[in-house]
Amino acid sequence: MKINIQTVHFDADQRLEDFVYDRLDKLMGRYKKVIRADVTLRLNKDLAQDNKVAEIRLEIPGNNLFVKKQSKSFEEAADSAVEVLLRQLEKYKDKR
């Protein structure tokens, strides 16, 4: 699986990128046919709290899955986005 991480309005450190890679590896453990993951981490400067946004788009054969989560930290936002994607993948697998 190819993983692209893009940051908007800030520079991510290696620890944050490693965290995102680890969470996306959870997805690969459940569904091996994921082709690509595009991750966008965005800092909304207009909000005081819950201003960290994680958007993840998964490309799988025949479909794309997308999740956008907002939280107080990028780790929380990415973790909750991956959890939602896991549920979406389970539903997708059940339909097939």
MIBA-290759 format. One record per residue: residue number from 1; x negated, y negated, z of N, C-alpha, C, O, CB in turn. Coordinates in steps of 0.2 Angstrom, whole numbers, plus 5000, padded with zeros to 4 digits. Glycine has a CB too. Example, Ala and Ser with C-alpha at 12.3 -4.5 7.8 and 13.67 -1.06 7.14 Angstrom:
2
<pos = 1, n.u = 4934, n.v = 5028, n.w = 5039, ca.u = 4938, ca.v = 5022, ca.w = 5039, c.u = 4934, c.v = 5016, c.w = 5039, o.u = 4929, o.v = 5017, o.w = 5042, cb.u = 4943, cb.v = 5022, cb.w = 5045>
<pos = 2, n.u = 4936, n.v = 5011, n.w = 5035, ca.u = 4932, ca.v = 5005, ca.w = 5036, c.u = 4936, c.v = 5000, c.w = 5039, o.u = 4933, o.v = 4994, o.w = 5040, cb.u = 4930, cb.v = 5003, cb.w = 5029>
! end
This chain:
96
<pos = 1, n.u = 4996, n.v = 5006, n.w = 5000, ca.u = 5000, ca.v = 5000, ca.w = 5000, c.u = 4996, c.v = 4994, c.w = 5000, o.u = 4991, o.v = 4993, o.w = 5004, cb.u = 5005, cb.v = 5000, cb.w = 5006>
<pos = 2, n.u = 4997, n.v = 4989, n.w = 4996, ca.u = 4994, ca.v = 4983, ca.w = 4996, c.u = 4997, c.v = 4978, c.w = 5000, o.u = 5003, o.v = 4977, o.w = 5000, cb.u = 4993, cb.v = 4980, cb.w = 4988>
<pos = 3, n.u = 4994, n.v = 4974, n.w = 5004, ca.u = 4996, ca.v = 4969, ca.w = 5009, c.u = 4993, c.v = 4963, c.w = 5007, o.u = 4987, o.v = 4962, o.w = 5007, cb.u = 4995, cb.v = 4972, cb.w = 5016>
<pos = 4, n.u = 4998, n.v = 4958, n.w = 5006, ca.u = 4996, ca.v = 4951, ca.w = 5005, c.u = 4998, c.v = 4947, c.w = 5011, o.u = 5004, o.v = 4947, o.w = 5012, cb.u = 4998, cb.v = 4948, cb.w = 4998>
<pos = 5, n.u = 4994, n.v = 4943, n.w = 5014, ca.u = 4996, ca.v = 4939, ca.w = 5020, c.u = 4995, c.v = 4932, c.w = 5018, o.u = 4989, o.v = 4930, o.w = 5016, cb.u = 4992, cb.v = 4940, cb.w = 5026>
<pos = 6, n.u = 5000, n.v = 4927, n.w = 5018, ca.u = 4999, ca.v = 4920, ca.w = 5017, c.u = 5001, c.v = 4916, c.w = 5023, o.u = 5006, o.v = 4918, o.w = 5026, cb.u = 5004, cb.v = 4918, cb.w = 5010>
<pos = 7, n.u = 4998, n.v = 4911, n.w = 5024, ca.u = 4999, ca.v = 4907, ca.w = 5030, c.u = 5001, c.v = 4900, c.w = 5027, o.u = 4998, o.v = 4897, o.w = 5022, cb.u = 4994, cb.v = 4906, cb.w = 5035>
<pos = 8, n.u = 5006, n.v = 4897, n.w = 5030, ca.u = 5008, ca.v = 4890, ca.w = 5028, c.u = 5008, c.v = 4885, c.w = 5035, o.u = 5010, o.v = 4887, o.w = 5040, cb.u = 5016, cb.v = 4890, cb.w = 5026>
<pos = 9, n.u = 5004, n.v = 4880, n.w = 5034, ca.u = 5004, ca.v = 4875, ca.w = 5039, c.u = 4999, c.v = 4877, c.w = 5045, o.u = 4999, o.v = 4873, o.w = 5050, cb.u = 5010, cb.v = 4873, cb.w = 5042>
<pos = 10, n.u = 4995, n.v = 4882, n.w = 5044, ca.u = 4990, ca.v = 4884, ca.w = 5049, c.u = 4985, c.v = 4889, c.w = 5046, o.u = 4987, o.v = 4892, o.w = 5040, cb.u = 4993, cb.v = 4886, cb.w = 5055>
<pos = 11, n.u = 4980, n.v = 4890, n.w = 5049, ca.u = 4975, ca.v = 4896, ca.w = 5047, c.u = 4975, c.v = 4901, c.w = 5052, o.u = 4974, o.v = 4900, o.w = 5058, cb.u = 4968, cb.v = 4893, cb.w = 5047>
<pos = 12, n.u = 4977, n.v = 4907, n.w = 5050, ca.u = 4977, ca.v = 4913, ca.w = 5054, c.u = 4970, c.v = 4916, c.w = 5056, o.u = 4966, o.v = 4916, o.w = 5052, cb.u = 4981, cb.v = 4919, cb.w = 5051>
<pos = 13, n.u = 4970, n.v = 4918, n.w = 5062, ca.u = 4963, ca.v = 4921, ca.w = 5064, c.u = 4964, c.v = 4928, c.w = 5063, o.u = 4969, o.v = 4931, o.w = 5061, cb.u = 4962, cb.v = 4920, cb.w = 5072>
<pos = 14, n.u = 4958, n.v = 4931, n.w = 5063, ca.u = 4957, ca.v = 4939, ca.w = 5062, c.u = 4962, c.v = 4943, c.w = 5066, o.u = 4964, o.v = 4948, o.w = 5064, cb.u = 4950, cb.v = 4941, cb.w = 5062>
<pos = 15, n.u = 4962, n.v = 4941, n.w = 5072, ca.u = 4966, ca.v = 4945, ca.w = 5077, c.u = 4974, c.v = 4945, c.w = 5075, o.u = 4977, o.v = 4950, o.w = 5075, cb.u = 4966, cb.v = 4942, cb.w = 5084>
<pos = 16, n.u = 4976, n.v = 4940, n.w = 5073, ca.u = 4983, ca.v = 4939, ca.w = 5070, c.u = 4984, c.v = 4944, c.w = 5064, o.u = 4989, o.v = 4947, o.w = 5063, cb.u = 4986, cb.v = 4932, cb.w = 5069>
<pos = 17, n.u = 4979, n.v = 4943, n.w = 5059, ca.u = 4980, ca.v = 4947, ca.w = 5053, c.u = 4979, c.v = 4955, c.w = 5055, o.u = 4983, o.v = 4959, o.w = 5052, cb.u = 4974, cb.v = 4945, cb.w = 5048>
<pos = 18, n.u = 4975, n.v = 4956, n.w = 5059, ca.u = 4975, ca.v = 4963, ca.w = 5061, c.u = 4981, c.v = 4966, c.w = 5065, o.u = 4983, o.v = 4972, o.w = 5063, cb.u = 4969, cb.v = 4964, cb.w = 5066>
<pos = 19, n.u = 4984, n.v = 4962, n.w = 5069, ca.u = 4991, ca.v = 4963, ca.w = 5072, c.u = 4996, c.v = 4965, c.w = 5066, o.u = 4999, o.v = 4970, o.w = 5067, cb.u = 4993, cb.v = 4958, cb.w = 5076>
<pos = 20, n.u = 4996, n.v = 4961, n.w = 5061, ca.u = 5001, ca.v = 4962, ca.w = 5056, c.u = 4999, c.v = 4968, c.w = 5052, o.u = 5004, o.v = 4972, o.w = 5050, cb.u = 5001, cb.v = 4956, cb.w = 5051>
<pos = 21, n.u = 4993, n.v = 4969, n.w = 5051, ca.u = 4991, ca.v = 4975, ca.w = 5047, c.u = 4993, c.v = 4982, c.w = 5051, o.u = 4996, o.v = 4986, o.w = 5048, cb.u = 4984, cb.v = 4976, cb.w = 5046>
<pos = 22, n.u = 4992, n.v = 4981, n.w = 5058, ca.u = 4994, ca.v = 4987, ca.w = 5062, c.u = 5001, c.v = 4988, c.w = 5062, o.u = 5004, o.v = 4994, o.w = 5062, cb.u = 4992, cb.v = 4986, cb.w = 5069>
<pos = 23, n.u = 5005, n.v = 4983, n.w = 5062, ca.u = 5013, ca.v = 4984, ca.w = 5062, c.u = 5015, c.v = 4987, c.w = 5055, o.u = 5020, o.v = 4991, o.w = 5055, cb.u = 5016, cb.v = 4977, cb.w = 5064>
<pos = 24, n.u = 5012, n.v = 4984, n.w = 5050, ca.u = 5014, ca.v = 4987, ca.w = 5044, c.u = 5012, c.v = 4994, c.w = 5043, o.u = 5015, o.v = 4998, o.w = 5039, cb.u = 5011, cb.v = 4983, cb.w = 5038>
<pos = 25, n.u = 5007, n.v = 4996, n.w = 5046, ca.u = 5005, ca.v = 5003, ca.w = 5046, c.u = 5010, c.v = 5008, c.w = 5049, o.u = 5011, o.v = 5014, o.w = 5047, cb.u = 4998, cb.v = 5004, cb.w = 5049>
<pos = 26, n.u = 5014, n.v = 5005, n.w = 5054, ca.u = 5020, ca.v = 5009, ca.w = 5056, c.u = 5025, c.v = 5010, c.w = 5051, o.u = 5028, o.v = 5016, o.w = 5051, cb.u = 5023, cb.v = 5005, cb.w = 5062>
<pos = 27, n.u = 5026, n.v = 5006, n.w = 5046, ca.u = 5030, ca.v = 5007, ca.w = 5040, c.u = 5028, c.v = 5013, c.w = 5036, o.u = 5031, o.v = 5017, o.w = 5034, cb.u = 5031, cb.v = 5001, cb.w = 5036>
<pos = 28, n.u = 5021, n.v = 5013, n.w = 5035, ca.u = 5018, ca.v = 5018, ca.w = 5030, c.u = 5019, c.v = 5025, c.w = 5034, o.u = 5019, o.v = 5030, o.w = 5030, cb.u = 5011, cb.v = 5016, cb.w = 5029>
<pos = 29, n.u = 5019, n.v = 5025, n.w = 5040, ca.u = 5020, ca.v = 5031, ca.w = 5043, c.u = 5027, c.v = 5034, c.w = 5042, o.u = 5028, o.v = 5040, o.w = 5042, cb.u = 5019, cb.v = 5031, cb.w = 5051>
<pos = 30, n.u = 5032, n.v = 5030, n.w = 5041, ca.u = 5039, ca.v = 5032, ca.w = 5040, c.u = 5041, c.v = 5033, c.w = 5033, o.u = 5045, o.v = 5037, o.w = 5031, cb.u = 5043, cb.v = 5027, cb.w = 5044>
<pos = 31, n.u = 5038, n.v = 5029, n.w = 5029, ca.u = 5040, ca.v = 5029, ca.w = 5022, c.u = 5033, c.v = 5028, c.w = 5017, o.u = 5031, o.v = 5022, o.w = 5017, cb.u = 5045, cb.v = 5024, cb.w = 5020>
<pos = 32, n.u = 5031, n.v = 5033, n.w = 5014, ca.u = 5025, ca.v = 5033, ca.w = 5011, c.u = 5025, c.v = 5029, c.w = 5004, o.u = 5020, o.v = 5028, o.w = 5001, cb.u = 5022, cb.v = 5040, cb.w = 5009>
<pos = 33, n.u = 5031, n.v = 5028, n.w = 5001, ca.u = 5032, ca.v = 5025, ca.w = 4995, c.u = 5032, c.v = 5018, c.w = 4994, o.u = 5034, o.v = 5015, o.w = 4989, cb.u = 5038, cb.v = 5028, cb.w = 4992>
<pos = 34, n.u = 5030, n.v = 5014, n.w = 4999, ca.u = 5030, ca.v = 5007, ca.w = 4999, c.u = 5024, c.v = 5005, c.w = 4995, o.u = 5018, o.v = 5007, o.w = 4996, cb.u = 5029, cb.v = 5004, cb.w = 5007>
<pos = 35, n.u = 5026, n.v = 5001, n.w = 4990, ca.u = 5021, ca.v = 4999, ca.w = 4985, c.u = 5017, c.v = 4993, c.w = 4987, o.u = 5010, o.v = 4993, o.w = 4987, cb.u = 5024, cb.v = 4997, cb.w = 4978>
<pos = 36, n.u = 5020, n.v = 4988, n.w = 4990, ca.u = 5017, ca.v = 4982, ca.w = 4992, c.u = 5021, c.v = 4978, c.w = 4997, o.u = 5027, o.v = 4979, o.w = 4998, cb.u = 5016, cb.v = 4977, cb.w = 4986>
<pos = 37, n.u = 5017, n.v = 4975, n.w = 5001, ca.u = 5020, ca.v = 4970, ca.w = 5007, c.u = 5017, c.v = 4963, c.w = 5006, o.u = 5011, o.v = 4962, o.w = 5006, cb.u = 5019, cb.v = 4973, cb.w = 5014>
<pos = 38, n.u = 5022, n.v = 4959, n.w = 5005, ca.u = 5020, ca.v = 4951, ca.w = 5005, c.u = 5022, c.v = 4948, c.w = 5012, o.u = 5028, o.v = 4948, o.w = 5013, cb.u = 5023, cb.v = 4948, cb.w = 4999>
<pos = 39, n.u = 5018, n.v = 4946, n.w = 5016, ca.u = 5019, ca.v = 4943, ca.w = 5022, c.u = 5018, c.v = 4936, c.w = 5022, o.u = 5012, o.v = 4933, o.w = 5020, cb.u = 5015, cb.v = 4946, cb.w = 5028>
<pos = 40, n.u = 5022, n.v = 4931, n.w = 5024, ca.u = 5021, ca.v = 4924, ca.w = 5025, c.u = 5022, c.v = 4922, c.w = 5032, o.u = 5028, o.v = 4923, o.w = 5035, cb.u = 5026, cb.v = 4920, cb.w = 5020>
<pos = 41, n.u = 5017, n.v = 4919, n.w = 5035, ca.u = 5018, ca.v = 4917, ca.w = 5041, c.u = 5018, c.v = 4909, c.w = 5041, o.u = 5013, o.v = 4906, o.w = 5038, cb.u = 5012, cb.v = 4919, cb.w = 5046>
<pos = 42, n.u = 5023, n.v = 4906, n.w = 5044, ca.u = 5024, ca.v = 4899, ca.w = 5043, c.u = 5025, c.v = 4896, c.w = 5050, o.u = 5028, o.v = 4899, o.w = 5054, cb.u = 5030, cb.v = 4898, cb.w = 5038>
<pos = 43, n.u = 5022, n.v = 4890, n.w = 5050, ca.u = 5023, ca.v = 4886, ca.w = 5056, c.u = 5028, c.v = 4880, c.w = 5055, o.u = 5026, o.v = 4876, o.w = 5051, cb.u = 5016, cb.v = 4883, cb.w = 5059>
<pos = 44, n.u = 5034, n.v = 4880, n.w = 5058, ca.u = 5038, ca.v = 4875, ca.w = 5057, c.u = 5037, c.v = 4869, c.w = 5061, o.u = 5038, o.v = 4870, o.w = 5068, cb.u = 5046, cb.v = 4877, cb.w = 5057>
<pos = 45, n.u = 5034, n.v = 4863, n.w = 5059, ca.u = 5032, ca.v = 4858, ca.w = 5063, c.u = 5038, c.v = 4854, c.w = 5066, o.u = 5037, o.v = 4850, o.w = 5070, cb.u = 5027, cb.v = 4854, cb.w = 5059>
<pos = 46, n.u = 5044, n.v = 4855, n.w = 5063, ca.u = 5050, ca.v = 4851, ca.w = 5065, c.u = 5053, c.v = 4853, c.w = 5071, o.u = 5057, o.v = 4850, o.w = 5074, cb.u = 5055, cb.v = 4850, cb.w = 5059>
<pos = 47, n.u = 5052, n.v = 4859, n.w = 5073, ca.u = 5055, ca.v = 4862, ca.w = 5079, c.u = 5050, c.v = 4863, c.w = 5085, o.u = 5044, o.v = 4864, o.w = 5084, cb.u = 5058, cb.v = 4869, cb.w = 5078>
<pos = 48, n.u = 5053, n.v = 4862, n.w = 5091, ca.u = 5048, ca.v = 4862, ca.w = 5097, c.u = 5047, c.v = 4869, c.w = 5099, o.u = 5041, o.v = 4870, o.w = 5100, cb.u = 5052, cb.v = 4858, cb.w = 5103>
<pos = 49, n.u = 5052, n.v = 4873, n.w = 5100, ca.u = 5051, ca.v = 4880, ca.w = 5102, c.u = 5054, c.v = 4884, c.w = 5096, o.u = 5057, o.v = 4882, o.w = 5091, cb.u = 5055, cb.v = 4881, cb.w = 5108>
<pos = 50, n.u = 5052, n.v = 4891, n.w = 5096, ca.u = 5054, ca.v = 4895, ca.w = 5091, c.u = 5052, c.v = 4893, c.w = 5084, o.u = 5056, o.v = 4893, o.w = 5080, cb.u = 5061, cb.v = 4897, cb.w = 5091>
<pos = 51, n.u = 5046, n.v = 4890, n.w = 5084, ca.u = 5044, ca.v = 4887, ca.w = 5077, c.u = 5039, c.v = 4892, c.w = 5073, o.u = 5036, o.v = 4889, o.w = 5068, cb.u = 5040, cb.v = 4881, cb.w = 5079>
<pos = 52, n.u = 5038, n.v = 4898, n.w = 5075, ca.u = 5034, ca.v = 4903, ca.w = 5071, c.u = 5039, c.v = 4907, c.w = 5067, o.u = 5043, o.v = 4910, o.w = 5070, cb.u = 5029, cb.v = 4907, cb.w = 5076>
<pos = 53, n.u = 5037, n.v = 4907, n.w = 5061, ca.u = 5042, ca.v = 4911, ca.w = 5056, c.u = 5037, c.v = 4917, c.w = 5053, o.u = 5032, o.v = 4915, o.w = 5050, cb.u = 5045, cb.v = 4907, cb.w = 5051>
<pos = 54, n.u = 5040, n.v = 4923, n.w = 5053, ca.u = 5037, ca.v = 4928, ca.w = 5049, c.u = 5042, c.v = 4931, c.w = 5044, o.u = 5048, o.v = 4932, o.w = 5045, cb.u = 5035, cb.v = 4934, cb.w = 5054>
<pos = 55, n.u = 5040, n.v = 4931, n.w = 5038, ca.u = 5044, ca.v = 4933, ca.w = 5032, c.u = 5040, c.v = 4939, c.w = 5029, o.u = 5034, o.v = 4939, o.w = 5027, cb.u = 5045, cb.v = 4928, cb.w = 5027>
<pos = 56, n.u = 5043, n.v = 4945, n.w = 5028, ca.u = 5040, ca.v = 4951, ca.w = 5025, c.u = 5045, c.v = 4953, c.w = 5020, o.u = 5051, o.v = 4954, o.w = 5021, cb.u = 5039, cb.v = 4956, cb.w = 5031>
<pos = 57, n.u = 5042, n.v = 4954, n.w = 5014, ca.u = 5045, ca.v = 4957, ca.w = 5008, c.u = 5042, c.v = 4963, c.w = 5006, o.u = 5036, o.v = 4963, o.w = 5005, cb.u = 5045, cb.v = 4952, cb.w = 5002>
<pos = 58, n.u = 5045, n.v = 4969, n.w = 5006, ca.u = 5043, ca.v = 4975, ca.w = 5005, c.u = 5045, c.v = 4977, c.w = 4998, o.u = 5051, o.v = 4977, o.w = 4996, cb.u = 5045, cb.v = 4981, cb.w = 5010>
<pos = 59, n.u = 5040, n.v = 4980, n.w = 4994, ca.u = 5042, ca.v = 4982, ca.w = 4987, c.u = 5042, c.v = 4990, c.w = 4987, o.u = 5037, o.v = 4993, o.w = 4989, cb.u = 5037, cb.v = 4979, cb.w = 4982>
<pos = 60, n.u = 5048, n.v = 4993, n.w = 4986, ca.u = 5048, ca.v = 5000, ca.w = 4986, c.u = 5051, c.v = 5002, c.w = 4979, o.u = 5054, o.v = 4998, o.w = 4976, cb.u = 5052, cb.v = 5003, cb.w = 4992>
<pos = 61, n.u = 5050, n.v = 5008, n.w = 4977, ca.u = 5053, ca.v = 5010, ca.w = 4970, c.u = 5060, c.v = 5009, c.w = 4970, o.u = 5064, o.v = 5012, o.w = 4974, cb.u = 5051, cb.v = 5017, cb.w = 4969>
<pos = 62, n.u = 5063, n.v = 5005, n.w = 4965, ca.u = 5070, ca.v = 5003, ca.w = 4964, c.u = 5073, c.v = 4998, c.w = 4969, o.u = 5079, o.v = 4997, o.w = 4968, cb.u = 5073, cb.v = 5010, cb.w = 4965>
<pos = 63, n.u = 5069, n.v = 4995, n.w = 4973, ca.u = 5072, ca.v = 4990, ca.w = 4978, c.u = 5067, c.v = 4986, c.w = 4981, o.u = 5061, o.v = 4988, o.w = 4981, cb.u = 5076, cb.v = 4994, cb.w = 4983>
<pos = 64, n.u = 5069, n.v = 4980, n.w = 4983, ca.u = 5065, ca.v = 4976, ca.w = 4988, c.u = 5068, c.v = 4975, c.w = 4994, o.u = 5074, o.v = 4973, o.w = 4994, cb.u = 5063, cb.v = 4969, cb.w = 4984>
<pos = 65, n.u = 5065, n.v = 4975, n.w = 5000, ca.u = 5068, ca.v = 4973, ca.w = 5006, c.u = 5065, c.v = 4967, c.w = 5009, o.u = 5059, o.v = 4966, o.w = 5008, cb.u = 5067, cb.v = 4979, cb.w = 5011>
<pos = 66, n.u = 5069, n.v = 4963, n.w = 5012, ca.u = 5066, ca.v = 4956, ca.w = 5014, c.u = 5069, c.v = 4955, c.w = 5021, o.u = 5075, o.v = 4956, o.w = 5023, cb.u = 5068, cb.v = 4951, cb.w = 5009>
<pos = 67, n.u = 5064, n.v = 4952, n.w = 5026, ca.u = 5066, ca.v = 4950, ca.w = 5032, c.u = 5063, c.v = 4944, c.w = 5034, o.u = 5057, o.v = 4943, o.w = 5032, cb.u = 5064, cb.v = 4956, cb.w = 5037>
<pos = 68, n.u = 5067, n.v = 4939, n.w = 5037, ca.u = 5064, ca.v = 4933, ca.w = 5040, c.u = 5066, c.v = 4933, c.w = 5047, o.u = 5072, o.v = 4933, o.w = 5049, cb.u = 5067, cb.v = 4927, cb.w = 5036>
<pos = 69, n.u = 5061, n.v = 4932, n.w = 5052, ca.u = 5062, ca.v = 4931, ca.w = 5059, c.u = 5058, c.v = 4925, c.w = 5061, o.u = 5053, o.v = 4924, o.w = 5059, cb.u = 5060, cb.v = 4938, cb.w = 5062>
<pos = 70, n.u = 5061, n.v = 4922, n.w = 5066, ca.u = 5058, ca.v = 4916, ca.w = 5070, c.u = 5058, c.v = 4918, c.w = 5077, o.u = 5062, o.v = 4920, o.w = 5080, cb.u = 5063, cb.v = 4910, cb.w = 5068>
<pos = 71, n.u = 5052, n.v = 4915, n.w = 5080, ca.u = 5051, ca.v = 4917, ca.w = 5087, c.u = 5046, c.v = 4912, c.w = 5090, o.u = 5044, o.v = 4907, o.w = 5087, cb.u = 5049, cb.v = 4924, cb.w = 5088>
<pos = 72, n.u = 5044, n.v = 4913, n.w = 5096, ca.u = 5040, ca.v = 4908, ca.w = 5100, c.u = 5033, c.v = 4910, c.w = 5098, o.u = 5028, o.v = 4905, o.w = 5098, cb.u = 5041, cb.v = 4909, cb.w = 5107>
<pos = 73, n.u = 5031, n.v = 4916, n.w = 5095, ca.u = 5024, ca.v = 4917, ca.w = 5093, c.u = 5025, c.v = 4921, c.w = 5087, o.u = 5030, o.v = 4924, o.w = 5085, cb.u = 5021, cb.v = 4921, cb.w = 5099>
<pos = 74, n.u = 5019, n.v = 4921, n.w = 5083, ca.u = 5019, ca.v = 4925, ca.w = 5077, c.u = 5019, c.v = 4932, c.w = 5078, o.u = 5022, o.v = 4936, o.w = 5074, cb.u = 5013, cb.v = 4923, cb.w = 5073>
<pos = 75, n.u = 5016, n.v = 4935, n.w = 5084, ca.u = 5016, ca.v = 4942, ca.w = 5085, c.u = 5024, c.v = 4944, c.w = 5086, o.u = 5026, o.v = 4949, o.w = 5084, cb.u = 5012, cb.v = 4943, cb.w = 5091>
<pos = 76, n.u = 5027, n.v = 4940, n.w = 5090, ca.u = 5034, ca.v = 4942, ca.w = 5092, c.u = 5038, c.v = 4942, c.w = 5085, o.u = 5042, o.v = 4947, o.w = 5084, cb.u = 5038, cb.v = 4937, cb.w = 5097>
<pos = 77, n.u = 5037, n.v = 4937, n.w = 5081, ca.u = 5041, ca.v = 4937, ca.w = 5075, c.u = 5039, c.v = 4942, c.w = 5070, o.u = 5044, o.v = 4945, o.w = 5067, cb.u = 5040, cb.v = 4930, cb.w = 5071>
<pos = 78, n.u = 5033, n.v = 4944, n.w = 5069, ca.u = 5031, ca.v = 4949, ca.w = 5065, c.u = 5033, c.v = 4956, c.w = 5068, o.u = 5036, o.v = 4960, o.w = 5064, cb.u = 5023, cb.v = 4950, cb.w = 5064>
<pos = 79, n.u = 5033, n.v = 4957, n.w = 5074, ca.u = 5035, ca.v = 4963, ca.w = 5077, c.u = 5043, c.v = 4964, c.w = 5076, o.u = 5045, o.v = 4970, o.w = 5074, cb.u = 5034, cb.v = 4963, cb.w = 5085>
<pos = 80, n.u = 5047, n.v = 4959, n.w = 5077, ca.u = 5054, ca.v = 4960, ca.w = 5076, c.u = 5056, c.v = 4961, c.w = 5069, o.u = 5060, o.v = 4965, o.w = 5067, cb.u = 5058, cb.v = 4954, cb.w = 5079>
<pos = 81, n.u = 5052, n.v = 4958, n.w = 5064, ca.u = 5053, ca.v = 4959, ca.w = 5057, c.u = 5052, c.v = 4966, c.w = 5055, o.u = 5055, o.v = 4969, o.w = 5051, cb.u = 5049, cb.v = 4954, cb.w = 5053>
<pos = 82, n.u = 5046, n.v = 4969, n.w = 5058, ca.u = 5044, ca.v = 4976, ca.w = 5056, c.u = 5050, c.v = 4980, c.w = 5059, o.u = 5051, o.v = 4985, o.w = 5055, cb.u = 5037, cb.v = 4977, cb.w = 5059>
<pos = 83, n.u = 5052, n.v = 4979, n.w = 5065, ca.u = 5058, ca.v = 4983, ca.w = 5067, c.u = 5064, c.v = 4983, c.w = 5063, o.u = 5067, o.v = 4988, o.w = 5062, cb.u = 5059, cb.v = 4981, cb.w = 5075>
<pos = 84, n.u = 5066, n.v = 4977, n.w = 5061, ca.u = 5071, ca.v = 4977, ca.w = 5056, c.u = 5070, c.v = 4981, c.w = 5050, o.u = 5074, o.v = 4984, o.w = 5047, cb.u = 5073, cb.v = 4970, cb.w = 5055>
<pos = 85, n.u = 5064, n.v = 4980, n.w = 5047, ca.u = 5062, ca.v = 4984, ca.w = 5041, c.u = 5062, c.v = 4991, c.w = 5042, o.u = 5064, o.v = 4995, o.w = 5037, cb.u = 5055, cb.v = 4981, cb.w = 5039>
<pos = 86, n.u = 5060, n.v = 4993, n.w = 5048, ca.u = 5061, ca.v = 5001, ca.w = 5049, c.u = 5068, c.v = 5003, c.w = 5049, o.u = 5069, o.v = 5008, o.w = 5046, cb.u = 5058, cb.v = 5002, cb.w = 5056>
<pos = 87, n.u = 5073, n.v = 4999, n.w = 5051, ca.u = 5080, ca.v = 5001, ca.w = 5051, c.u = 5082, c.v = 5001, c.w = 5044, o.u = 5086, o.v = 5005, o.w = 5042, cb.u = 5084, cb.v = 4996, cb.w = 5055>
<pos = 88, n.u = 5080, n.v = 4996, n.w = 5040, ca.u = 5082, ca.v = 4995, ca.w = 5033, c.u = 5079, c.v = 5001, c.w = 5029, o.u = 5083, o.v = 5004, o.w = 5025, cb.u = 5080, cb.v = 4989, cb.w = 5030>
<pos = 89, n.u = 5073, n.v = 5003, n.w = 5030, ca.u = 5070, ca.v = 5009, ca.w = 5027, c.u = 5074, c.v = 5015, c.w = 5029, o.u = 5075, o.v = 5020, o.w = 5024, cb.u = 5063, cb.v = 5010, cb.w = 5029>
<pos = 90, n.u = 5076, n.v = 5016, n.w = 5035, ca.u = 5080, ca.v = 5022, ca.w = 5037, c.u = 5086, c.v = 5022, c.w = 5033, o.u = 5088, o.v = 5028, o.w = 5031, cb.u = 5081, cb.v = 5022, cb.w = 5044>
<pos = 91, n.u = 5090, n.v = 5017, n.w = 5032, ca.u = 5096, ca.v = 5016, ca.w = 5029, c.u = 5095, c.v = 5018, c.w = 5021, o.u = 5099, o.v = 5021, o.w = 5018, cb.u = 5099, cb.v = 5010, cb.w = 5029>
<pos = 92, n.u = 5089, n.v = 5015, n.w = 5019, ca.u = 5088, ca.v = 5016, ca.w = 5012, c.u = 5086, c.v = 5024, c.w = 5010, o.u = 5088, o.v = 5027, o.w = 5005, cb.u = 5082, cb.v = 5012, cb.w = 5010>
<pos = 93, n.u = 5083, n.v = 5027, n.w = 5015, ca.u = 5081, ca.v = 5034, ca.w = 5014, c.u = 5087, c.v = 5038, c.w = 5015, o.u = 5088, o.v = 5043, o.w = 5011, cb.u = 5076, cb.v = 5036, cb.w = 5020>
<pos = 94, n.u = 5092, n.v = 5036, n.w = 5019, ca.u = 5098, ca.v = 5040, ca.w = 5020, c.u = 5102, c.v = 5040, c.w = 5014, o.u = 5106, o.v = 5045, o.w = 5012, cb.u = 5102, cb.v = 5038, cb.w = 5026>
<pos = 95, n.u = 5102, n.v = 5034, n.w = 5010, ca.u = 5106, ca.v = 5033, ca.w = 5004, c.u = 5103, c.v = 5038, c.w = 4999, o.u = 5107, o.v = 5040, o.w = 4994, cb.u = 5106, cb.v = 5026, cb.w = 5002>
<pos = 96, n.u = 5097, n.v = 5039, n.w = 4998, ca.u = 5094, ca.v = 5043, ca.w = 4993, c.u = 5095, c.v = 5050, c.w = 4995, o.u = 5093, o.v = 5054, o.w = 4991, cb.u = 5086, cb.v = 5041, cb.w = 4992>
! end
